[in-house]
Amino acid sequence: MSPRLCLPFLALIACASLGVPAVTAATSDDPYVWLEDVHGAKPLAWVAEQNKKSLGVLKADPRYQKNYDSILEVMDAPDRIPSGSLRHGHVYNFWQDAKNPKGLWRRATIADYANPSPQWEILLDVDALAKTEKENWVFEGAECAPKETRCLIRLSRGGGDAVVLREYDLKAKKMATDGFSLKEAKSDAAYLDDDTILFSTDFGKGSLTNSGYARIAKLWKRGTPVSAAKTLYEGKVADVQIAPATFHTKDGDVGIVIRAVSFFENEYYAVDAAKASVTKLPLPLFADLKGRINSAWVATLRKDYTDPASKEKFGKGSLVLFRDGETQILYAPQPRDSVESVAVGRDGIYAAIASNVISTVHFFKHERGGWVDRNVILPRGGAADVASVNDFGPEAMFSFQSYLTPPTVFATDGEDSPRPIKSLPARFDAGNLVTEQFEATSKDGTKVPYFVTRPRQLNGPAPTVLYGYGGFEVSLTPGYSANFGRLWLTKGGIYVVANIRGGGEFGPAWHEAAVKENRQRAFDDFAAVAQDLEKRGLTTPKQLGIMGGSNGGLLVSTVMVQHPELFGAVVCQVPLIDMLAYTHIGAGASWEGEYGDPAKPDERAYIERYSPYQNVKKGVKYPPVFFVTATSDDRGTPVHARKMAARMEEQGHEVLFFENTDGGHSAAADHKQAAEMWGLSFVYLAEKLGLKS
């Protein structure tokens, strides 16, 4: 559980549109500021011309259609794992395929879900709804009431982060006409009970933070107008966001209001529904609340903490319980460990814990007066994770995958040895492939791990794609990619994932090492991995391409500008790039805790030193770059990619630019759009890096 803050790119959590950013001191002398008018006629005409040029070049390559068909085949394949969430006696799933491009929201019983072909109960046909209502609806998720009477449905227009919130009647199997509903905004809502929701939204002038998120949380009773909703808490304009959350436990339903003071600092307030009031919880700002069990709050710590009562010290990254003014440790990580995810079920706490980026799952259960840490028996050597837990029963589901092992879902009724119930068939032949883990030495001497997946037999250096992220405490753990397998690895290419600082691979300390004034360390780490690949003879600068999205787009565009000699091509997706103006673009103000505030002279100084948009120069030979973005991205917005492409083109550099209309921050709203985006990206890399097909 956490507020729906805007993590750039990886998980793609929902936020909302801020409209056209104002021209500020950072952009007043910018010749491309006109491209910030996201939906303006002149910028869209420029986009259309750029798209025409890029699509004409890339789709003319016969490999594009093969790429597109191959990706779409995998994405629409009927034997995919239908990922689901547990609730009461059901598994809920959202499914898209060729027949249902916008998707079906559906459910099956937990017992039937384990069967090869479950009997799915269709709840909502999004394609039919969009056709009937003449709206370009994209399903953004659903949450059901504690007794499964109704569900809150999130729908966005075109895949943006702003959503319309409506209620679905589970008994009638249709959208309710008399239920809770909120107009299009970046809203958050959660059921406290079947007839009460906690919510935050845009209530009009003055109700948003500077980051563009809701500033006010309210309690709304069924059968009353939204105007009668009771205000629970009002945050400050300088806060990032005010958001509600609820926990449904054996001890009852618990509501909280989260005040996100910054992206990484939260205050938590317990809701008294009868009084429509809140009480602040005695948790440190840097506690990341995960749930509630046995009257205790479950959290991880982003910083070292000393319990004020016992004076006991707890290290950053620890998994702890807070109860009655006391703190209890469940897990204390070692320096190369990280608590990757935590899920609190009815009967215990599951945590995926990584050691040197390889993870296992632990189950913490209260027995005989104390907490017992048990290992959940899952495969080793890759990424084991918690897929879903049941708030209302003993069931839990887990997943395992690696770069060469397709995902498998395991299920348990509470035992330590879950059984495999669903496995993805292999999407490419991995028999001649191998994954290795190496370390590069960064500029300051830090050892930076990275994974290399490659053909077992190499005849000299090979075309290579290096992928990175390095921000927001997000870890890049081993993951199975049909795209890279089919379109790159089996054609003789190499795929590399760098676990650079700024990520969460080694816990909060690994993240903090590259925050704000230390951001350059992430770029140095990435460059060090590139250099190490070349030293090992795996590739050459001419054959080495880099790829990243959002914060990863900032990463690859910065390293491209700082080390153009290292790379042969760049694919930069939905990026941040103009870092002197980012706080005034989209949801940028919410990320000041990560990058710093360019309005402050001392912070502007270090941002200005690396900001790609300000540092790209005419006369320097940069590798060719392909920018991918989306008009409907109301989080990062297409502004950064547009302006950087225009500036580089004017300076005479080799640039291609593609802007999809739909898809929001993932730049693709359905399988066909995703196949197009990845098909274009892989044919671009193949052309520039010399991959033979």
CORRAUR-V611481 format. One record per helix or strand of 3 or more residues. SS is the DSSP state (H for helix, E for strand). FROM is the first residue (numbers start at 1). TO is the last residue. Records with the same first field share a line. If there is no record, write none. Layout:
SS = FROM-TO, FROM-TO
This chain:
H = 33-36, 41-58, 62-76, 110-113, 126-133, 226-228, 482-487, 489-491, 508-512, 516-518, 520-535, 541-543, 551-562, 564-566, 582-584, 588-595, 601-610, 612-615, 639-650, 664-666, 671-689
E = 84-87, 90-95, 104-109, 121-125, 137-144, 150-157, 163-169, 181-185, 188-193, 196-200, 216-221, 230-234, 241-249, 252-262, 265-272, 277-280, 287-293, 296-301, 319-323, 326-331, 337-344, 349-355, 358-367, 370-376, 383-389, 396-401, 408-412, 419-423, 433-441, 447-455, 464-467, 494-498, 544-549, 569-573, 624-630, 655-660
